[in-house]
Amino acid sequence: MTPERRSDNATFTGNRALMLEEPLIFEIGSTETTGVEVAAPAKVASKLGGLERAQPIGLAGLSEPEAVRHYTRLSRQNYAIDLGLFPLGSCTMKHNPRLNEKVARLPGFADVHPLQPVETVQGAFEVIHQLAHWLVTLTGMHSVAMSPKAGAHGELCGILAIKAALEAKGEGHRKVILVPESAHGTNPATAAFAGYSVEDIPATADGRVDVAALKSRLGPDVAGVMITNPNTCGLFEREMRTISDAVHAAGGFVYCDGANFNAIVGRVRPGDLGVDAMHINLHKTFSTPHGGGGPGAGPVVFSEALTPFAPLPFVEQQGDHFALVEEESAGEHHGKSFGRMVAFHGQMGMFTRALTYILSHGADGLRQVAEDSVLNANYILRSLENTLDAPFAASGPCMHEAIFSDDGLPEGFSTIDIAKGLIDEGYHPMTMYFPLVVHGAMLVEPTETESKAALDQFIGALRSVAERAKAGDEGLKSAPHFAPRRRLDETLAARKPVLVWKDPQLAEAAE
């Protein structure tokens, strides 16, 4: 990395106070050196059977302090929920209580192995069984499949169960899934992956499903509807029961995307709304870690009609003993299952954290989770509706998230400028340009774990950036100015990302 020069001829390293510019590890150390010198090993016969490395490994040699400082400095460039409010809409980036982490790290849970004999993991099975009981109770459904590993995986689980149920009735010819415009983007992708044709259902002016349009499209070719409730516009689908009744009358099933269950947990039971299948993101509603490519969990709750078709394996209590029901032990009682979703039975750490969260809150605490998340979102909506365009402000209270748009900003300014300006204020940007039904959308979800003081600080920062845009502040177009990196050309960054480091001299010679 070539250092820049300042006008006073001092070398400019890119450092800003204690926020250090961090070069790549290959630019710190050399592949010709090592961090520690050891004596050459004695010559011994190789036991690698011809698999010995033939060339140098090519790693930069760093001392222990250099390596520790390098990765610690990199970690300081990450934004995290432990640093501040994370306003991504429909993602529920809530604080994860450290109690959950402590329990998940108990040896009996953290060290459990999926191939242990069943009699040695009875405690783990009891945790899974108890969590399953809570999920069924909170949703008002009939059963739950615990094995799906994430929300989209849970969607596939639900759709495969619907497909199996239709084929069992001799109605495998139903090949269409209806998906409202206000649904999550994974919904149509899942339906298409499962072999269905996807047809959109428009939204009304107030951001909810056009029930008349949905009813007019129902017919003998429709397998069901995938609907997100609360939807991605941050609104509760008030006619959900009417929608479910219409779909059932037409012979279809109702899949509900439960990623936004955080807004209604303890307040609304999807089973009472006629839902046949719904995934629950444990890594959202029940606080376990989310994002970064780590483990997730998306259990799927089923109505009585779909329960026989749920996947294997699952934990079943048999007297005072817990058993894992698999293909060879399913028997006739579970003979209609569509099959297996995963090699084992879900992610134990996620189950442990979620159950800890549920037990520490209790039924009344979970209800307050929903109430506080909705209160916080409406506080943001009403505090900013006169500063930013809020397309559904007149549609009644929002649920867990507030949505704004770039409508009303001066020509030349858009959502991207607001988002990048927010970085300079010390916040990760909100979700941008989604949902697609809102032009220039900005989706903000504060969650229930933020205090009023934290919300006021965020509101002030967002209002400040919006007012700068309205005043025509050209500096916003090149924001962020105080982040470790400047604004990228997002098109080139997406289409031609540079992901592999090359030695500058070798790269120049190659060109």
N, C-alpha and C positions, 0 to 999 in steps of 0.2 A: 504494500500500500504506500504510494508516494505521498509524503507529507506536503501539505499546502504551505505557502509562505504568507505571512502577514506583512503589512506595510512597514512595520518596524524591524523587518528582517528576522524576527523570532520564528522559530519553527512552530507551526500550528498543527497540533496532533489530532484535533477533532474533539478533544476533551472539553467538557463544560462543567466546571466546578467538580463535584464528586461523581457526575455521570460520565464515565470513562468510555471513550471510543475503543472498541475492542476488535483487534485484527483477528484473522483466522488463526487457528492453531499452527498451521504450516508457516505462517508469517512471523510467529513468535520464536519457534524453535527450528532446528535444522534436522533433516533426515540423516545427516552425517554424524550427529552426536546423540548421546543418550543422556537421560536425566540422572543416571547413577552409573558409576563404573563398577564392573564386577570382573573378577578374574576369568579368563577363558576356561570353559569347562574341559575336563579331561576327555580325550577321545574314547568313545564307547560305541559299541555296535548299535546301529539304529534299530528301533522296534516299530518304526512307522510303516514298514512294508512298502517303501517306494513313494510315500506320500509326503516326503520332506519338502520344505519350501526351497525353491530353486533360486529365487531372487530376493533382494532385500525387501523388508515389509513396507518400507516407505512411510513410516509414521515419524512425525517430528519428535525429537527428544526434548522433554521438558523436565525440569526438577519438580519435586512435589509442590513447593510453594507456587511455582509458575502454573502448574496444572490446576491447582485449587483456585487460584485467583482468576484464571481464565474462565472457568465454568461459573464461578460466583459472579463475575462481572456480567457474563451473558445472562444469568438468571435475573439480574437487576433490570434487564431490558424487557422482561416479560411483564405484562399487565395481568393482575390476578385479583380475585375477589377479596383476597387478604390485603390488598392495597387500596381498593376503593370500589365504588358502586359499578356494577357491570350491567349496562342497560340493554343488552341484546334482547329484543323481543322474541317471544315464543321459545325461549331457550332456558328461562328460569335459572339464571346464574346466581343462585342464592348461597349464602354462607353455609358451610358444612360444619356443624358443631364438632369440636374436637373429641367430645365424648364418643361419637360414632367411630372415629378413627381408633380410639383407644380400645374399644370393644372388638373391632374388626382385627386388631393386632394380637388379641389373646391367642396363645399358642394352639388351643383346641380348635380355633377357627382358621387362623392364618396358616397353620401347617397341615390342614387336612388335605388328603390326597384323593383324587377322584377314583382311584382303583383300590382304595382300602376296602376290606371286608365290611359288609353292611352292619354287622354287629358292633363294629368299632366306631361308627359315625352316627349313632343314634341321636346324640345331642345336636349335630348339624341338621339331621333330618327333622328334628323337632322344631328347630329355628325356621326351616323352610315351610313346614306345615303350619306353624303359628302365623308366619307372615302371610301365607296363602289365605288363612282364615280371615285376617284383617282386610286383605284386598277384596275378598268376596263380600265381606260385610259392608265395607265402605262404598262399594259400587252397586250393591243390591243385585248381584249376578249369581249364577248357579255354581260355577266352577272356575278354576284358573289354571292356566299352563304357565309354569314358572321358568321354563327353559329358554325362551327367546332372549337374545343377548342385547337387543337395542330396540328403539322404537320402530324403525323400518323392518327389522327382523320380526317384531311382533305383528306388524301389519301383514307381512307375508303369512305368518302363522294363522291369523284370522281369516284371510282370504282363502287359504288352502282348506281350512275347516269348512268354509262356506261352499267351496267347490266340491268337497267330498259329500256334504249334505245334499247338494243338488243332484249329484250323480247317483246317490243312494235312492233318490226319489224318481230317478229316470228323467231328470231335467237337465242333463249335461249340455243341452243345446243352448242354454242361457249363457251368452258370451259377452254381455255388455255390463260394464260397471259405470254408474253415474257418479261424477265427482263435481261438487260445487266449486265455483271459482274461489271461494273463501277458505278452501281446504289447504292443508299443508302440501307442499310440492312433492313429498314422497308418496302421497296417496295415489296419484295417477301412475307414477313409476312402478309402484308395487303391483297395481292391478295389471299393468301391461306385462310385467315380468312373469306374472302368474298365467299369462296367456289370454287375458281379456282385452276387449276393445274398450277404450275409454271415451266417454262423452261428457262434455262440460255442461254444468247447469249454471245459468247466470245468477248474479247477485242482484238484489234490489238496490234502490238508491240509498237505503239505510244500512247497506253492508251485510245483509243476511240472505239466506237462500231464497230464491224465487220459488215458492212452493207450487204455484200454479204451473210454472214451466216444468218442474220436476214431475208433478202428477201427469202432465200431458205426455211425458216421455215414457212413463212406465208401461211395460207390456211383457209378452211372453218370452222376449229375448233378454230381458234385464235380470241379471243375477243379484244385483243389490246396489246399494249406495255406500260410498265412503265419505263420511262427513266429519269435519272437525268441530268440536263443540266443547268449550267456547271456541269460536272460529279465529282465523288468523287476522281478522280485523279487530280483534279484541272484544267481540260481542257475543253474547249468549244467544243461541238459536232458540227463540221463544216458542217456535212451532215444531219443536223436535218430536213431540208425541204425535202430532198430526202427520209429520213426515214418515215416522216409523209405521204408523197404522196403514198409510197408503202403500208403502213398500211391501209390507207383509200381505196386504190384500191382493197385491199383484203377484205374489209368490216369491218375492225376493227377500234378501236379508239386509240388515243394517250394520255396517261397520262404523264405529266411532273412533276417530283418532283421539287418544286420551293424553296427548302430550301436554295439554293445557289443563289437566285435572287439578293442578295447583290452585286454580281459581274457584273450584267448586267442591273440593274435598271436604267432607263433613257437612256440606250444605245440600248437595244434589246427588242422588244415586242414579247413574246412567241406566241401570236396570229398570227403573221406574219410567224411563223415557222410551222404552221399547228397543233398546240397543241389544244386538245379538252377540257382538264381539267388540272388545276395546282393549288396546294395549295401554299399559301404564308405565311411564318412564320413571323407574325408581331413581334414576340419576337426575330427576327434575323435581317431581312432587315430594319425594321423600329424602331429598338433600344429599344423596351420595354423590361423589365427585362426577363432574360432567366435563366433557371436552378434552382436547389434547390427544385424542386417539386412544384413551385408556378404556378400561372395561366398562361396559354399560349393562343395563338389564331392562328388558321390556316385557314383563309378564302380561299375558292376555287373559282377560276374564271373558267367560262365555255364558250365554243364555242356556236354559234347559234344552232348547232345540238343538244347539250346537255342541253341547257337552259330550255326547257319544263320539264326536269326530275329533276331539282335542288330541294333540300330539302326545307321544310317549318320549321319555319316561316321565313319571310323576310320583311324588311321595304320597303314600296312603297309610293311614293309621289302622293297624289291625290289632285290636285289643290294646295292650300296653306296649306294643311293638310297632316300629315304623318300618315300612318296606318300600323299596323302589320298584314300582311296577314297570316292567320293560316288555319287549316283544314276546319273549318266551313265557312270561308270567301274566300276560294280559288276559288270556282266555276269552271266552265269549262275552264276558261282561264289558270288555273294552275292545271288542273285535272290530269296531267301526273306525278306530283311530286312523287318521290319514298317514301316520308314520312318525318319523323322528326328525326333529329340527336340528339338534346338535349332538355331538359325541357324548357329552355327559349331561349334567342337569343344571345349567346356569352358572352364575358367578357368585361364589359363596361370600366374598367380601361385600358385594353389593347387597345381598340379602341381609347380612348381619348389620350393616349400617342402616338400612331402611327400617328394620325391625326396632333397632335402638331408637331411631328418630320417632317412630310411632309410639313406642312405649313411654318415651320420655315426655311426649306431648299429651297422650291420652286422647279420648274422643273429643273432649271439649277444646283441647289445644289444637287439634287438627282443624276443627271448625274455625278457630281464630286465625289459623294460617290463611285460609281462604278469604276471610273477612278483611284481614290486614293487607293482603296482597291486592285485593280489589280497591280498598281504601287508598293505598299508596298510588296505584295507577290513576285513579280518578283525581287525586290531588295534583299529580303532574299534568294530567289533561286539562283541568280547569285553570291551573296556574299559567299555562302556556298557550291556551287557545286563542288569546288575543295577540300573541306574538307570532306564532306559526299557524298556518292553515291546519285545522283539525277537521277532516272531511266527515267524520261521523260523530262530531260533538253533539249534534242534535238528535242522535239515535238513542239517547238514553245513557245511563251510566255504562262505562266500559267495564270490562272484567279485569283481567290480570295485566293488560298492557294497553298503552295509549298510542294512537297512531296519528302522525302528522304528515304533511307533504310539503314540497317546495313551491307549491302554488302561492303566488303573492310575492315571491322574491324578485328583485330587479332582474332585467334581462342580463344574461351572462353568469348568473349565480344559480347554483342548484344544490341538491342534497349532498353531493360529494364535498362541496365547500364547507357546508355546515359540519359534516362529519370530521373532516380533516382539521377544521378549526377547533373542534372539541378536544382533539388530541393535545393541542397546545394548552388547553385548560386543565389537562391532567386526567382526562377520562377516555376510556375505550369508547369508540363510536357505537351508536345504536345500530340495529339492523337496518340496512339501506335497500331501497328499491324492492321491498317485499312487504306486504303481498302485492301481486301484480295488478290487482284491481285498483290500486291507488298509484297515480303517477308521482314519481319522486318520493316514494314512501319513506318514512322514518318511524320505525317501530321501537317503542321504549317499554321495557318491563322492569320495574324497580324491585319486584318481589316483596315479601312481607318482612324480610330481615333488615330492611333499611329504616333508620330512624327519621323523624321529621327534619332534624338538623341536617342529616346527610342528603335528604331529598331537596331541601332548600338550597344547599350548596350546588347541587347538580342543576337545579332549575335556574339558578342565577347564572351558571356557566353557559347553559344552552341559550338562555335569553340574550346574554351578552353577545354570543356568536351570531345569533339571528339578527340582532340589531345592527351589528357590524355589516352583515350582508345587505340589509335594507338601506344602510347608509352608503353603500357602494364601495366598501373598503376592499381595494384591489389586493391587499395583502392576503386575504382569505383564499384567493385563487392559487396561491403557492404554498399554503399551509399543508402540513405542519412545519413550523420553523424551529421548534425546540425538541423534536423527537430525535432518536438516534439516527433515523434515516429520513430523507426528504420524500416528497410525494413521487410515487412511481408512475410511469406510463402504464396504467392498469391493463390495457389491451395487450401490450408487448409482454408485460409481466406474466399474464395468463397464457399467452400463446407461445412465447419464446423465453421461458424462465431459464436462468443460468443457475443450475443446481450442482454442478461439479466444479471443484476448484482445480485450476491448472497452474503449474509453475509459470510465472510471467515470461521468463526467458524461453521456455519450451513452447509456450503458446504463441509467442511472437515469431519464433523460428518456423512453427508450423504454418503460420499465415504467410 
